[in-house]
């Protein structure tokens, strides 16, 4: 017998408890879709005829974050034999009351909800047919190992056809929540599906209204697109649907910006960026993914056709400023913003690695999360000229240096300079940097040699 995941066991137990109290209860949404596709769901959602108050009585330990809309979160309890052990704790089970929604005047939440005892009514207010499937995991079904499927919206047919289609009128579904337009793109890219023609037309019509969605929700949806293993297709669809020009106009401007064919035989900056995104693996870090997307964002503003070739002088500096504005607009955390900007700011430095002195090279590879810089360089090369010579050189040179030689303990500090008769001040940083350079180059190896170098190069006031 297969071992059930903690999340799946909790979702089964929730169904049993709700039914033991006389309520209907079914699995709904993405978990059903994923089971039918042969994928293990990341989480399970339960839909029930029980009202939020009834759900909270049945599950006293709860988080009523969306009780007004019929949603109650129930913590997933790990099995007794695993409690106290290391490892990520299970999350929450979402239990939602069957409901019908009123108007969505804010483009995100319904003005009112009407709780229902009808599973069909609940499904009809959801977004896409492939997310509108219900499953009774406790009922035997000779045609399915998972249980009895309830399909009121032809979701199973759309799964078989590989189609993302809204439930009901697409204009109405997208008017209710503009983020659904981005979700349609993400699902189509993730599963390699097409978007239904009527649904796609509605996205094109309503794309300008996506700016009604909060920056944080747009950021999170774009990050999912970038990290689910189908980033290239997602951004092609964003462009084709008209959404890209509204959510990331700076990326839309990459289209048609020529590049020197001797270095970029693949085509313009947008094509190059798409090829780079195509190399991102599912589960990659969000900072690497956003760095890949933004690394050449400064090229449109710096394009120049010189006598010898097309040039983008200063595109790194300009690109860093543009990227910073974008990341602030999308409300990235300071930590993530700094790492993404570092990827943009340093991506051209690999061109100099063969000529770098040991000290310069060691400082370069000491950049935080240097593995991301190296991976982005690899992707950048494969998306253009295809040569990995500098990537291989960097790896080999880095592997040849002992870790302690990359970050050695300083030979001297400020106290040593004071003891040697130097006055504290801004000059200390310059003096200590010179001593560290010599240490990294291997020309000095002791405190005495460091102080002697300082004596030779820097006079006392």
C-alpha positions, 0 to 999 in steps of 0.5 A, a space after each residue: 500500500 502506498 504511503 500517503 503524504 501528510 497533506 493528503 492524509 490530513 485532507 482525507 481526515 477532513 473529509 471524514 470529519 465533515 461528513 461525520 457531522 452531516 456535511 458534504 465535503 469534496 476535494 476541489 481545484 488544483 489538487 484534483 487537476 494534478 491527481 488526474 494529470 498524475 502529479 502529486 499535489 502540493 496542497 489539497 483544498 476541501 469544499 464543503 456545505 458546512 458554514 464557516 462557523 460549523 467548520 470552526 466548531 468541527 476544527 477548533 484549531 483554525 485560522 479564520 483568515 477568510 471566514 467572511 468569504 467562506 474560507 477557514 485554514 486548518 493547521 495540518 498536524 504532523 503524525 505523532 511519530 514525526 513530531 519534534 523531528 527536524 524538517 519543514 512543518 506541514 502547512 494549512 488545509 484550506 476548507 471553503 464553504 460552497 458559495 455563490 458570489 455577488 459583484 466584484 466591484 474592486 476587481 478582486 473580492 466579491 461584494 457579497 457571498 451567498 453560502 450554498 449547499 450546492 457543489 455545482 453553484 460553487 464550481 460555477 464561480 471559479 476561474 478555469 474549467 481545469 480548476 473546477 473539478 471536484 473529487 470524492 476520494 472516499 467513493 470507489 470508482 472502477 475507472 479511477 484510483 482516486 475516487 469519484 469525479 464530479 465534473 460540471 464544467 467539462 474540465 476533464 475534457 479540457 485537461 485531455 485537450 490541453 486547454 485553458 478555458 474560463 468557466 462561463 463568460 471569460 470577460 465576466 471571469 476576468 472582470 471579477 479578478 484581473 489576476 486571472 488573466 496572468 493565471 491563465 498564461 501561467 497555467 498554459 505555460 506550466 502544462 504546455 496547454 493552449 488558451 481557448 480562443 474566446 478566453 484569449 480574446 478576452 485577455 487581449 481586450 481586458 489586458 489594460 485593466 491588469 494594472 488594477 491588480 496590486 503590485 505584490 500579486 502581480 510580482 508573485 504571479 510573475 515569479 511563479 511563471 519564472 520559476 515553474 520551468 516554462 518561463 520562456 513560453 509564459 513570456 511569449 504568451 504574455 507578449 502575444 496576449 498584450 499583458 506584457 506591455 502593461 505588467 512589464 513595459 520595460 521588458 516589452 521594449 526589448 522587442 526589435 532592439 538589434 544586437 551585433 550578430 557576431 556576438 548575438 546570432 540569435 536575434 534581438 534583445 527580446 529573443 535573447 532574453 526568451 532563450 535565457 529564460 528557456 534555460 531556467 529549470 523548474 524550482 530555480 531561485 526567484 532571484 536568479 530568474 529575475 536576474 535573467 529576465 532583467 540582465 539586459 533591460 538597459 539595452 534599449 536606452 543605450 542602443 547605438 549603431 557605431 561605425 564598427 558595430 552596434 553598441 550598448 555603452 553603459 547598458 549595465 549601469 542604466 539597466 541597474 537603475 531601470 531594474 531598481 525602479 522595477 523591483 521597487 515598483 513590484 515591492 520586492 524585499 530589500 534582500 531579493 532586490 539587492 541580489 537581483 541588482 547584483 546579478 544585473 550589475 556584474 553579468 558583464 564582468 565575466 568577460 574579464 576573468 582571464 585578465 583578473 589579478 588573483 585579488 580581483 578574481 577572489 573578490 569577484 567570486 566572494 559576491 553573495 550567492 556567486 553560484 547564481 552569477 555563474 549560472 546566469 553567465 552560463 545561461 547568457 552564453 548558451 542564449 547567444 554565441 554558445 561558447 562556455 570558455 569563460 564559464 569553464 575558466 571561472 569554474 576551473 580557477 575557482 576550484 583550484 583556489 582553497 576556500 580559505 584563500 578566497 576569504 582569508 582572515 585579515 593580517 592586520 586591522 584598524 587597531 594595528 594601524 593605530 598602534 603603528 601611529 596612523 590616525 583613525 579616519 576614512 584613509 583606514 579603508 584604503 590602507 586595509 584594502 591595499 593590505 588585503 589585495 597583497 594578501 589575496 595576491 599571495 605577496 604577503 603572508 604575515 602580520 609583519 609583512 602587512 605592516 611593512 607594506 603599509 609603511 612603504 606605501 602610506 605615510 603617517 600624517 
